[in-house]
């Protein structure tokens, strides 16, 4: 590693509470693809870090919410590993100081983009896993995700948000809402909406507006499937 890079990385080590043995691995975790084909970037480490993060968060949720059903755990998990949560962690770490991008990208602030920060966090997790093992990766994740894990009920969301996050956690397409029927006079209509989720039977709901009927359909799906 170039000598001029040591001091900045020392600051990052302090923030992480973890010191890399392999400085080149850390540098790779913080190198954006815009640096060019001749330089190893963080994409492969991001792939690994995403899986490590998913495992650690799933493990933490199983421990924290011992009586919850799989559907609620899945919704919580999806909420905690989203890109915007990773980006917020990247901001807490101050990663924009350390991400290496191409000259043009540097001028336009690519290293400060939330999507890039989130990707770099996942890559950093993957690098810590390779450098020090799962226990060190777990320690860093749990420290930086502590506030998100302890927020009061992320799972107690409206029914539509809940099944959307549940479907994403299952790698299913987003729920689709179809108007089945509209009855009643203009001043007092009633709507029937059907929600469809791949690999599952559709569920229906009624309401005085399309939005209310969609919520009722989502609630019906949750109740039938025993998700929470």
C-alpha positions in Angstrom: 0.0 0.0 0.0 1.3 3.5 -0.9 2.6 5.3 2.3 0.4 8.3 1.7 -2.7 6.0 2.1 -1.8 4.7 5.5 -2.9 7.6 7.7 -6.4 7.8 6.1 -6.9 4.1 6.4 -5.8 4.3 10.1 -8.7 6.7 10.6 -11.1 4.2 9.0 -9.7 1.4 11.1 -10.5 3.4 14.2 -14.0 4.1 13.0 -14.6 0.4 12.2 -13.0 -0.9 15.3 -11.2 -3.4 13.1 -7.7 -3.2 11.6 -7.1 -5.0 8.3 -4.1 -7.3 8.0 -4.3 -7.2 4.2 -4.3 -3.5 3.2 -4.7 -4.3 -0.5 -8.0 -6.1 0.3 -9.2 -3.0 2.0 -8.1 -0.8 -0.9 -10.0 -3.1 -3.3 -13.2 -2.8 -1.2 -13.0 0.9 -1.6 -12.2 1.1 -5.3 -15.1 2.0 -7.7 -15.3 0.5 -11.2 -14.6 3.9 -12.7 -10.9 3.5 -11.8 -10.4 1.4 -14.9 -10.1 -2.2 -15.9 -6.5 -2.5 -14.8 -7.5 -1.9 -11.2 -9.5 -4.4 -9.1 -12.7 -2.9 -7.9 -15.2 -3.7 -5.2 -17.9 -5.6 -7.2 -16.8 -9.1 -6.2 -16.4 -8.1 -2.6 -19.8 -6.4 -2.7 -21.4 -9.7 -3.9 -19.8 -11.5 -0.9 -20.6 -8.8 1.6 -24.2 -8.8 0.7 -24.5 -12.4 1.7 -22.5 -12.0 4.9 -24.7 -9.0 5.9 -27.8 -11.0 5.1 -26.7 -13.9 7.3 -25.7 -11.7 10.3 -28.9 -9.7 10.2 -31.0 -12.9 9.9 -29.1 -14.4 12.9 -29.6 -11.2 14.9 -33.3 -11.1 14.2 -33.8 -14.8 15.1 -32.1 -14.0 18.5 -34.0 -10.8 19.1 -37.5 -11.9 18.1 -37.7 -15.5 19.3 -41.5 -15.9 18.9 -42.1 -14.1 15.6 -43.2 -15.9 12.5 -41.1 -16.3 9.4 -43.1 -13.7 7.5 -42.5 -11.0 10.0 -38.8 -11.9 10.3 -38.5 -11.7 6.5 -40.1 -8.3 6.4 -37.8 -7.0 9.2 -34.8 -8.5 7.4 -35.7 -6.9 4.1 -36.1 -3.5 5.8 -32.6 -3.8 7.4 -30.5 -4.9 4.4 -31.9 -2.3 1.9 -29.6 -0.2 0.0 -30.7 3.0 1.8 -29.8 1.5 5.1 -26.4 0.4 3.8 -25.9 4.0 2.5 -26.8 5.5 5.9 -24.1 3.2 7.4 -21.7 4.4 4.8 -22.4 8.0 5.8 -21.9 7.1 9.5 -18.5 5.5 8.6 -17.5 8.6 6.5 -16.7 6.3 3.6 -16.8 9.0 1.0 -13.4 10.1 2.3 -11.9 6.8 1.3 -13.7 5.6 -1.9 -11.5 5.8 -4.9 -13.1 6.7 -8.2 -12.0 7.9 -11.6 -11.0 11.6 -12.1 -14.2 12.6 -13.9 -16.3 10.8 -11.4 -14.5 12.4 -8.5 -15.3 15.9 -9.9 -19.0 15.1 -10.1 -19.1 13.5 -6.7 -19.7 9.9 -7.5 -17.9 8.8 -4.3 -20.6 10.6 -2.3 -23.6 9.1 -4.1 -25.8 7.0 -1.7 -25.9 4.1 -4.1 -22.1 4.0 -4.2 -21.8 4.3 -0.4 -24.2 1.4 0.1 -22.3 -0.8 -2.4 -18.9 0.1 -0.7 -20.3 -0.8 2.7 -21.2 -4.3 1.4 -17.8 -4.6 -0.2 -16.2 -3.6 3.1 -18.1 -6.2 5.0 -17.0 -8.8 2.4 -13.4 -7.7 2.8 -13.6 -7.9 6.6 -15.0 -11.4 6.3 -12.1 -12.5 4.1 -9.5 -10.7 6.2 -10.6 -11.6 9.7 -13.5 -14.1 9.5 -17.2 -14.1 10.3 -16.8 -13.0 14.0 -15.1 -9.7 13.1 -17.6 -9.1 10.3 -20.4 -9.7 12.7 -19.0 -7.3 15.3 -18.8 -4.5 12.7 -22.2 -5.1 11.3 -23.9 -5.3 14.7 -22.2 -2.1 15.8 -23.2 -0.1 12.8 -26.7 -1.6 12.5 -27.5 -1.4 16.2 -29.8 1.6 16.0 -31.7 0.1 13.0 -32.1 -3.2 14.8 -33.4 -1.5 17.9 -35.9 0.8 16.2 -39.4 0.2 17.5 -41.2 -2.2 15.3 -40.1 -1.9 11.8 -42.4 -4.8 11.1 -45.5 -3.1 12.2 -46.0 -1.3 9.0 -49.1 -0.9 6.8 -50.2 -4.1 5.1 -49.1 -3.1 1.6 -45.6 -2.2 2.7 -45.4 -5.4 4.7 -46.2 -7.7 1.9 -44.1 -5.8 -0.6 -41.0 -6.2 1.7 -42.0 -9.8 2.4 -42.2 -10.5 -1.4 -38.8 -8.9 -2.0 -37.3 -11.0 0.8 -38.6 -14.1 -1.0 -37.1 -12.9 -4.3 -40.6 -12.6 -5.8 -42.0 -9.9 -8.1 -43.8 -7.0 -6.4 -47.4 -7.6 -5.6 -49.9 -6.6 -8.3 -53.2 -5.0 -7.5 -56.1 -5.4 -9.9 -59.6 -3.8 -9.8 -62.1 -6.6 -9.7 -65.4 -4.6 -9.3 -66.8 -1.2 -8.6 -70.3 -0.9 -7.1 -72.5 1.7 -5.5 -73.5 5.3 -6.4 -70.9 7.9 -7.5 -71.0 9.6 -4.1 -70.6 6.4 -2.2 -68.6 3.8 -4.3 -67.3 0.5 -3.2 -64.2 -1.1 -4.7 -63.1 -4.6 -4.8 -59.3 -5.2 -5.3 -57.4 -8.4 -5.8 -53.8 -8.7 -4.9 -51.7 -11.2 -6.8 -48.3 -12.5 -5.7 -46.4 -15.1 -7.7 -46.7 -18.7 -6.4 -49.5 -17.7 -4.1 -53.3 -17.6 -4.3 -54.8 -14.2 -4.9 -56.5 -12.4 -2.0 -59.3 -9.8 -2.2 -60.4 -6.8 -0.2 -63.1 -4.1 -0.3 -63.1 -0.4 0.5 -64.6 3.0 -0.1 -61.5 3.9 -2.2 -59.1 2.0 -4.3 -56.3 2.6 -1.7 -58.5 1.3 1.1 -59.4 -1.8 -0.9 -55.8 -2.5 -1.8 -54.9 -2.3 1.9 -57.8 -4.6 2.8 -56.6 -7.1 0.1 -53.1 -7.0 1.5 -54.4 -7.5 5.0 -56.4 -10.5 3.8 -53.3 -12.0 2.2 -51.3 -11.5 5.4 -54.0 -13.1 7.5 -54.6 -16.1 5.2 -50.9 -16.8 4.9 -50.3 -16.3 8.7 -47.4 -13.9 8.1 -47.8 -11.9 11.3 
